[in-house]
Amino acid sequence: MFLQRVGNKGIRLGTLFERAAARNPASLVILDHDLDIAPGFGRRATLTEVADLIDDFASRLWAARVRPGKRVVIHKSDGFDITLLACSVVRIGAVPVLLSSKLDGATVAELLRRVDQPYLITDRAKLDKDLPAEVFGLSERVLLASGEHPDATPLADFEGTGRVPPVTMAPDHPTLITHTSGTTGTPKLAVHTGHTFQARYRPQATVALAISRREPVAVHVSFVHSRMFTAMPIAILQGHPLIVLKEDEPEAVAALFAQVPPGLIEAHPNTFLRWEVLANDARRPLANVKCFSSTFDAIHPRTVHRMLGASARKSPVFCQMYGQSEVGPIAGRTYSVKRGAEADGRCVGSPFYGMTDVRVVSRDGNPPTKSSPGYIEVRSDGRIVTYLDEHARWKKQVNDGWWRMGDLGYRTRWGCLHLLDREVDEIPGVDSTLEIEDKLFARVPDLIEVIIIPGPDGRPVPVVCTRDDTPLDPLVWKRAVVDLPPLAEPVQWRLEDLPQTATTKIKRLELARLLTAGDARTTVDGTGEDTRA
């Protein structure tokens, strides 16, 4: 779209911190963890120091014979150094391929096969515990971010090597490869260019305008997700101190935010859900937040209400953006204390003028409505250019420039988009499983997760998780569902047992398969008696 194209020179991740440091050399990056690649680096560093670390490891990779155009898979224990190593790879003209630390070894091996003899950056822990031996044959060379292994080369061996100048690739050249969530099977490898990344950066950059430049931006985002590589530039290029979180444990987050109060937080919806308890924390860790922002998935109204209520700022806002790994942000809206998410909670906003567009295609020849939603299709210059080694699969989702999102919804006469369900999650007779989940969250305070999936007999089954795994109150539940479509008895699981993606989305299809296979965990019948499978 035209506003995404004006002056688009590409995102230039390899020199990102260098350029940010030239503007604000003493601006801080604050971590909640140590870096595996540089344990002595500390948890507070200036942009200048981070830029130097990226340059250092770019030179080490060059010494390890990584050259422009080569693909470098990064699959290591979780940490911000995944992001920094990606910047180092780009700095010498190579292409980082980011694989989540949560992926199992068989999936990593399959994706390595698709990438076709890349360099692999991993660590001793992954090689010992998770990865099959075949990864050595599937890789041109295995490099270690930490530890030692007889068949791999530690990056520490190249410490002190001479620095090399940055390599600038064309803006339409691949600059990063990420993987999709894998909620419907083996993840696909999404190929981004400098142009496409810069295009999706622009609609998101407006969010940081809500706060002054001296205020920190806190980010809790998967280090392998494309969102990290737009959230991070937004903060550092505009001069904000950057707080990077690996963990979302509420107590640790509260302690850090009490020391360094953020003005803006970007996080997963499920992270904000877990942080609801911070609204009642005596340290008031969310009091300084002017803007909460989430891009990955639908946010529940209860969570929006609690986040906004925890802020002491004048007129705080919650920004929700609708998008996808393959296209970036497409539509957005804001919630306020006066107009919370309870008002049209399924509305995900409107397209960004001059940058993105949305249409909803009928499934039955009639205009899409709530009771008969259509296929959501979008346009954006932020769209990926292909799925690596699966271009035919990519082409199936493109229709005359429009990208099929795999979601169902409709647009109101005012133009706002309402998201009702994923195509694969639709349950006959239910207008919107997401809408039912929103209502249950609002009515059952102890819920920290609820997923509506089809049961073996086709009836919708609520899978629920409660705070501290307390038993679900059957009387509260009965009142909560009285005006909802007929549901099966709820099945209670521990949150950590639910199959999740790298961005903490629940894998609904896998969960449904587990239930069908008889993994019922705890069911709560109408008398409140628990039945253990």
Disulfide bonds with the S-S distance in Angstrom:
none
